Amino acid sequence: MSKYSRAQIILHWAIFILIATQFVLHDTVVDTFDAMLSGKPVLTNHPLVSAHLGVGGVIGILTALRLWIRMETGIPEKSGNYPPFFDYLANFVHYSFYALLILLPITGGFAWYQRSEDAANAHSLLRAILLILVLVHICGALLQVFVWRNNVLKRMWRSNN
């Protein structure tokens, strides 16, 4: 396998777009949640809040699907023209993404529906870790392209499968 499957590529970019959407919707949800916890009158079914909750659930489902596809079909072979440590780092980052993108909707949903400040704090911590991993992921892709000059980005674009 030299490229990711069409399903893997579609899921990768769909999840990316949905995560970006979540970061845009974040402030409205936090403000509404804080107002709700402090007993202020609040519109809990605000469209942006509902969108954040719904998109979070979709991200969790798509991530579980993507993990299942990865386990069933595998991933493209690595080029190997870089230090082996980066294989371990890449695997760590990718599996951490799967864990975070499943745990974030769980903690977010629990925080919202149970009005749990502890779950909200866990959700915020996971969100910060996700942001760090996204940056590491992007830096890794750029390192592959500009330093090791391999075709890693082409594997995550169009597929013939």
C-alpha positions in Angstrom: 0.0 0.0 0.0 1.6 3.3 -1.1 -1.3 5.6 -0.3 -4.0 5.8 2.3 -7.4 4.5 1.1 -10.0 6.9 -0.1 -12.0 6.4 3.1 -8.9 7.2 5.2 -8.2 10.4 3.3 -11.8 11.6 3.4 -12.0 10.9 7.1 -8.7 12.6 7.8 -9.7 15.8 6.1 -13.3 15.7 7.4 -12.1 15.3 10.9 -9.6 18.1 10.4 -12.4 20.5 9.2 -14.7 19.5 12.1 -11.9 20.1 14.6 -11.2 23.5 13.2 -15.0 24.2 13.5 -14.9 23.2 17.1 -12.1 25.7 17.9 -14.2 28.4 16.3 -17.3 27.5 18.3 -15.3 27.1 21.6 -15.8 30.5 23.2 -19.6 30.4 22.9 -19.8 27.0 24.6 -17.4 28.1 27.4 -19.3 31.3 28.0 -22.7 29.5 28.0 -21.3 26.7 30.3 -19.9 29.2 32.8 -23.1 31.2 32.8 -25.1 27.9 33.3 -22.9 26.9 36.3 -23.1 30.3 37.9 -26.9 30.1 37.8 -27.3 33.0 35.3 -30.2 32.7 32.8 -28.8 31.2 29.7 -30.1 29.8 26.4 -28.7 26.3 26.6 -30.0 25.4 23.2 -28.2 28.2 21.5 -27.5 27.1 17.9 -23.7 27.5 18.2 -23.7 25.4 21.4 -25.9 22.7 19.8 -23.5 22.8 16.8 -20.5 22.3 19.1 -22.1 19.4 20.9 -23.3 17.7 17.6 -20.0 18.2 15.8 -18.2 16.8 18.8 -20.2 13.6 18.7 -19.7 13.3 14.9 -15.9 13.7 15.5 -16.0 10.9 18.0 -17.9 8.6 15.7 -15.7 9.4 12.6 -12.6 8.9 14.7 -13.7 5.5 15.9 -14.5 4.6 12.2 -11.1 5.8 11.1 -9.3 3.8 13.8 -11.3 0.7 12.8 -10.4 1.2 9.1 -6.7 1.7 10.1 -6.8 -1.6 12.1 -8.5 -3.4 9.1 -6.5 -2.0 6.2 -3.3 -0.7 7.7 -1.3 2.3 6.6 1.1 2.9 3.8 4.7 1.7 4.2 7.0 4.2 5.6 9.9 5.6 3.5 12.5 4.8 6.1 14.9 7.6 5.0 14.8 9.3 8.4 15.8 8.4 12.0 13.8 5.4 13.4 12.8 7.5 16.5 10.4 9.4 14.3 8.4 6.2 13.6 7.8 5.9 17.3 6.9 9.5 17.6 4.5 9.3 14.6 2.8 6.3 16.1 2.5 7.9 19.5 1.0 11.1 17.9 -1.4 9.2 15.7 -2.7 6.9 18.5 -2.9 9.9 20.8 -5.1 11.6 18.3 -7.4 8.6 18.2 -7.6 8.6 22.0 -8.1 12.3 22.3 -10.7 12.6 19.6 -12.8 9.9 21.3 -12.2 11.2 24.8 -13.0 14.8 24.0 -16.6 14.2 23.0 -17.1 12.0 26.1 -15.7 14.6 28.5 -17.4 17.5 26.7 -20.8 15.7 26.7 -20.4 14.7 30.3 -19.4 18.2 31.3 -22.4 19.7 29.5 -25.2 17.2 30.3 -24.0 16.5 33.9 -22.9 20.1 34.5 -19.6 18.8 35.7 -16.8 21.3 36.2 -14.3 18.4 36.6 -15.3 17.0 33.3 -15.1 20.5 31.8 -11.6 20.9 33.2 -10.6 17.5 31.8 -12.1 18.5 28.4 -10.0 21.8 28.5 -6.8 19.9 29.2 -7.5 17.4 26.4 -8.2 20.3 24.1 -4.8 21.9 24.9 -3.1 18.5 24.4 -4.9 18.2 21.0 -3.6 21.6 19.9 0.0 20.6 20.8 -0.4 17.3 18.9 -1.8 19.1 15.9 1.3 21.3 15.9 3.6 18.3 16.3 1.7 16.6 13.4 2.1 19.6 11.1 5.8 20.0 12.0 6.4 16.3 11.3 4.7 16.5 7.9 6.8 19.6 7.0 10.0 17.8 8.3 9.2 14.9 6.0 8.7 17.1 3.0 11.5 19.7 3.4 14.2 17.8 5.3 13.8 14.1 4.3 12.2 15.0 1.0 9.7 12.1 0.8 6.2 11.8 -0.5 4.4 11.7 2.9 1.9 14.5 1.9 1.0 12.8 -1.4 -0.2 9.8 0.5 -2.9 11.8 2.3 -4.2 13.5 -0.9 -6.2 11.9 -3.7 -6.4 8.1 -3.7 -7.1 5.7 -6.6 -8.8 3.2 -4.3 
